[in-house]
Every structure is written in C-alpha cells, then in structure tokens.
Amino acid sequence: MENNKISVTSDNIFPIIKRFLYSDQEIFLRELVSNATDAILKLKILEKVKEIDEVINDNLLKIKIKIDKKNNTIHIIDNGIGMTKEEVEKYINKIAFSGAEEFIQKYQDNASSIIGHFGLGFYSSFMVAKKVIIITQSYIKNSYTVLWSCEGTPKFSMVETEKRERGTEIILFINEDSKEFLEYNRILKLLHKYCKFMPIPIFLFSEEEKEIRINNIDPIWKKNPIHLSDKDYLNFYHELYPKHLEEALFWAHLNIDHPFHLTGILYFPKIENKMNIQKGRIHLYKNQVYITDNLKGIVPDFLNLLKGIIDSPDIPLNVSRSNFQLNTSVKNISKYIIRKIADKLNSMFKKDRKNFQKKWEYIKIIIEYGMISTKNFFDKANNFFIYLTINGEFFTLEELKEKVKNSQKNKDEKIVFLYTSDKEKQYSYIKEAEKRSYEVLILNSPLTAYLIQKLEITHKDISFVRVDSDHIDKLIDNKKEKYYSELSEKEKEDLKNFVNKNLIKEYEFSVKLENLSKMDPPFLIIIPEFIRRMREISTLGKDIIKHDKEKFYQLIVNTNHILMKKILREPCNTIKKELIQEALNFTLLSNNLLKGKNLIIFISKKIEDLTNQSKLIV
C-alpha cells in the first residue's frame, strides 16, 4: 500500500475547489458522468485503431449511477478504458494535468468527441463528499485493479487490489451539508438537466435496484437534416420542453464543420407582441454535455427569444465549464448563427410568402429586436420584414415605397408612412386618412419607436408618422387645399387665452391654434411625433403615471370651426366656458381620455339633459 501526497502547487487546493473553482455544487455529477463517458469513448477509439485485442460490444457499454442512502454514498460506474496505477498517479494525483488533452494529441484523428478533463473535473466531487474512493481496472492485460482513497486533504492512499472487470467506479461519501444529493429525485433531475443527451447510455438505479434510462444518445441535432421530417423536429421540441403544449412555428437546423464545428436546432415559438426576454430558452452543449443556458456573447440578445440547442466543441470554457471565454471563434459562431437565422427567414418568405404572413404576428417582435440590436441582421432583414396595413395587406419596405411615393409626401419631399398603434383608439384619425385614400400601417410593437428611428436613419427618403400626431393635412403635404382663418390676430389671441383659462384642471395640454377646414372638429388632441417617440424610447418597460402622459398632449384649436366664432361672440363667460368644456369632453371621449370623475360628471349631465328634453315632450 502506498501513502503519499497529491502533487499540487498549494496545500490549500481543496478550499479553492470548494469555494471558487465551481460556481454550483451540482456540477460534480456532470463532471463525473462526463469523465465516465470519456472513458468509454476512449475505449471505442482504441478498438477502432486496433489497440485492443477484444471485440467491444457497444450494446454493453454503459454508465450506472447508484444511490446508497444507508451508507450515504453515490456510485458512478463505467465499463470504459479504466486506469493503471501509473495513470492514476498521472491523472489524479497531479491535478493540473489533463488526461483528455494527452489522449487527443495522440489520437487526434479519432478523438474529436472526447468530452473533457479527467483531473480537475474529478475533484469537483469534494464539494459534496467528505471522502472519495476510486476503484479502477485498466483495459491493459495483466494490470492490477487500483483502489485510490482521499478524504479531501492533499493526503491519499493508493493500493493494488484483486482484479475486477474493466472500468472505473467512483464512490462519493456524501458530507452532512450535501445530503440532498442522496435523494433519488434530486439526482434524477440533475441527470436530466446535464446528461440528457450524452453519447453513452446512462442508467440510474433506485434502492429497489430498478434502473431507468436517462439519456437519448443520438439526438436529432447530430443527424443530417435531409433524413429528418417535420414530425422528427416537432417530437424533439417536445422532448426538450415537455411542459410546452404549443407547437413550434418553424426551426433552423445548424450544421457547420469549417472554420469551426457547430450543430444544433433553434426553434421559433409563438411570441406575444411584448418584450418578454427569458434567458435560458436556448441551451449550450459541448459534445452532447449540457454546459449552460446563459449564452451571452454566443447568441445575440434577440435570439434569446428562441428555444433550442447549440452544440459546439469549439467554444472555450473555463475550468468549471460554467462560463465560456470570448474569443475569435465565439464571435464567428455568433455571426454564423445570425446569418443562418436570417437565411431561414428569407427562404421562408420567398418560398411561401402567404404562410410567412400568417406567422408574422408571432415572429415580428423577434425580427424587430434583431433589426434594432444587430447590424448584420438588420441588413438582411430588410428583405423580408413586412408591414401590415389596416386593410390586411402586407408590403415590404420597397413595395410600400413604390405604392405611396406619389401620394404620401411631406413638405420636405420625404415619403410618409402613416401608422397606427391602436386601431380603436385612433379610429377617427384613421378615417380621415382613409378619406384621402392614404395607406395606414399597423405598428403596435413596444419596439416600434426604436425600429422606425433606425429605418429613417438608414433610408433618408422616408418618414414614419403616427396618424394622431397632427391633423392629416399637416402630416402629408396637401398642396391642393390651403385653409385661412377668418379670425383676426386679436380674436385668435383672445380665443387661445380663453381656452387655456377654461381647460379642465386635470388636463395640462398645451394649446395651439390651427387654420383647418370648417368640416374638421373644433378640437384635436395630438402628441407630436417627435415628442411621443422620444417618450416611448425613454420609458420602454416603465409605468407612466397619468399626469406624465397627459403633459405631452397638445390641444389643437380649429380657428375655422363655427363654434369658435360662437365662443368669441358669446357675452356670457359661463356659457363660453360650458361650450368649451362640452366640446372638449367630446374630444376627450373620442380619444379615450375622459375617465374617472370627469367621465361621471359628463354622463350625469347628458342624462340630465335627456330627462329635461323628455319632460318638454310630455
């Protein structure tokens, strides 16, 4: 029997491992099962290069996990390559050395699927175990079985013992603070999280010695898309997200071998028309081992609205595999994913535009977010981003420009795209636009203000304006009709002062006089496009109190409406005030702004008027 010290640079390696090296205790299971997987994959490679005399039956290669609550132990057992005494000394006792790294250098043409490091990964076991035993038998003939034992200090014992079957068994003696890992359901959950798609069969045994198969060793993202049907993709979606009842709308299969290796499937779920970015929809795997669902840097933010899996051996990880390091390879992977998604959307748009338009409502916010945040995506998305009109028609930007370029321009000769964010609330303004045969788009996303601003910067010849941001003839230059006021400058000043003085005190509108048609209403309530857009950008995702909203409104007074002359000629100030407030109430009501106490007062007065009229009739 040999008693010695582990070869490390510092005697306090174990506190470092426990406190700093791994961000989460549960990682130990992934590391140990990954090591077991490595051991079996190495065995298969050695058979392939004919360094093993025996014929390996792939159906018998497996990993077993057993929980022994009576003895407070967890057993991870594989029938892989095993280790000799010299290899235990090299790979376990000398912590900083990577067994996988040396193996890959020797068998690099066949070893691309070796998962990780037998060394530091193994030492994650001491986060949950007060003692760890390794019992290992090498595939090499005439070698002894080695039993290695350590109690979480630099001291260990190692002894050659009676021969066992080829492979390695790790026994963890769980410490008092980690008893949760002796619960069957806890281990089952972790195996499903980290090992669901590992390439070697994994079995969990219950106390009754009943085994359950954990993983799918041949997930469809590793297969050639040519051999997969829509049903295969949909079934796999439900395998990934068993609690989601809705089907995915469509998907993009990622598969590239040069200049880096990457496979995966990204699904487009139905997305509501709101910003609801949930991290963790896409899972990162490395050689079928789950790494993380925090893909910041690999996947741009807008794609966090998608679901699915990305698997790449070329993403450099830190020692705990919980975080990755940004480098050129990671940046190239990100660019590839963006391009692949854009190409998929463009292909769908070109091949089956009607079907693409049917799904538009569910995917547009993903595309909008991508266009705003990612230039590479913006440039491509301009080809398939479509605009819905109130008449139910769809146009690309170029199609829309061609349709309205001769009829919808402002005084600066820019093409004007009118839009509504709410067809019901802005109904009266839409009707005025329709009377003039103008096209009105529906842009009701929380990202609209950002998107149209970026589009206007990119396309200098266009301007987006919401239909209620001014009178329609101010938004689009109507060269045919010009209106002149019949009021004198003194009358205008008096009118403005009187309206200002008699506004309902809860409304802090700014007042502006305009020379409109006699057929237009006496008052218009607007928020100028620039002011409203800046407000929307600065308050995205925040609650705006009623007072803050209303201070942005502008009250337009139509100087040519007959009511204005009546107000000016009315000698009684009380009647003047009633006329203004009555007309204003109707205007507020049509804009869904008459609420609370003011609405009750208005309704009560109307009912009283009706009652008085009925008395006169009787």
URVENNOR-V465462 format. One record per backbone hydrogen bond with DSSP energy under -0.5 kcal/mol. NH is the residue of the N-H (numbers start at 1). CO is the residue of the C=O. Records with the same first field share a line. If there is no record, write none. Layout:
NH->CO  CO
This chain:
2->158
4->156
6->154
7->93
8->6
13->10
16->12
17->13
18->14
19->15
20->16
21->16
22->17
27->24
28->25
29->26
30->26
31->27
32->28
33->29
34->30
35->31
36->32
37->33
38->34
39->35
40->36
41->37
42->38
43->39
44->40
45->41
46->42
47->43
48->44
49->45
50->47
51->46
52->46
56->54
58->56
60->57
61->57  58
63->201
64->77
65->203
66->75
67->205
68->73
69->67
72->68
73->68
74->172
75->66
76->170
77->64  75
78->168
79->62
81->39
88->84
89->85
90->86
91->87
92->88
93->88
94->89
95->7  93
97->94
99->97  118
102->98
103->99
104->100
105->101
106->102
107->103
110->107
111->107
114->111
118->116
119->117
123->119
124->120  121
125->122
126->123
127->124
128->125
129->125
130->173
131->173
132->150
133->171
134->148
135->169
136->134  146
137->167
138->83
139->81
143->140
145->161
146->136
147->159
148->134  146
149->157
150->132
151->155
153->155
156->4
157->149
158->2
159->147
161->145
167->137
168->78
169->135
170->76
171->133  169
172->74  170
173->131  171
174->72  172
175->128
178->175
179->176
181->178
182->179
183->180
187->183
188->184
189->185
190->186
191->187
192->188
193->189
194->190
195->191
198->195
203->63
204->212
205->65
206->210
209->206
212->204
214->202
215->202
216->196
217->215
222->219
223->220
227->224
228->225
233->229
234->230
235->231
236->232
237->233
238->234
239->235
240->236
241->237
244->241
245->243
249->268
250->268
252->266
254->252  264
256->262
262->256
263->311
264->254
265->309
266->252
267->307
268->250
269->267
271->362
274->272
276->274
278->276
279->277
280->293
281->278
283->308
284->292
285->283  310
286->289
289->286
290->194  288
291->284
292->284
295->293
297->299
298->295
299->295
303->300
304->301
305->302
306->303
307->267
308->281
309->265
310->283
311->263
312->285
314->261
315->312
316->314
318->323
321->318
325->316
331->327
332->328
333->329
334->330
335->331
336->332
337->333
338->334
339->335
340->336
341->337
342->338
343->339
344->340
345->341
346->342
347->343
348->344
349->345
350->346
351->347
352->348
356->352
357->353
358->354
359->355
360->356  357
362->359
363->359  360
364->360
366->363
367->363
368->364
369->365
370->366
371->367
372->368
373->369
374->370
378->374
379->375
380->376
381->377
382->378
383->380
384->381
385->381
387->395
389->393
390->440
392->389
395->387
397->385
400->396
401->397
402->398
403->399
404->400
405->401
407->404
408->404
410->414
413->410
415->461
416->408
417->415  463
418->416  439
419->465
420->441
426->422
427->424
430->426
431->427
432->428
433->429
434->430
435->431
436->432  433
437->434
438->433
441->418
442->388
443->420  441
448->445
451->447
452->448
453->449
454->450
455->451
456->452
457->453
458->454
459->455
460->458
462->459
463->415
465->417
467->419
469->466
474->471
475->471
476->472
477->409
478->473  476
479->477
481->478
482->480
492->488
493->489
494->490
495->491
496->492
497->493
498->494
499->495
500->496
501->497
502->498
503->500
507->504
508->506
510->553
512->555
514->557
516->514
520->517
524->556
526->524  554
527->468
532->528
533->529
534->530
535->531
536->532
537->533
538->534
539->535
540->537
542->539
545->543
549->545
550->546
551->547
552->549
553->550
554->526
555->510
556->524  554
557->512  555
558->522  556
559->514  557
561->558
564->561
565->561
566->562
567->563
568->564
569->565
570->566
573->571
576->572
577->573
578->574
579->575
580->576
581->577
582->578
583->579
584->580
585->581
586->582
587->583
588->584
589->585
590->586
591->587  588
592->589
593->588
594->588
595->593
598->595
599->595
600->596
601->597
602->598
603->599
604->600
605->601
606->602
607->603
608->604
609->605
610->606
611->607
612->608
613->609
614->610
615->611
616->612
617->613
618->614
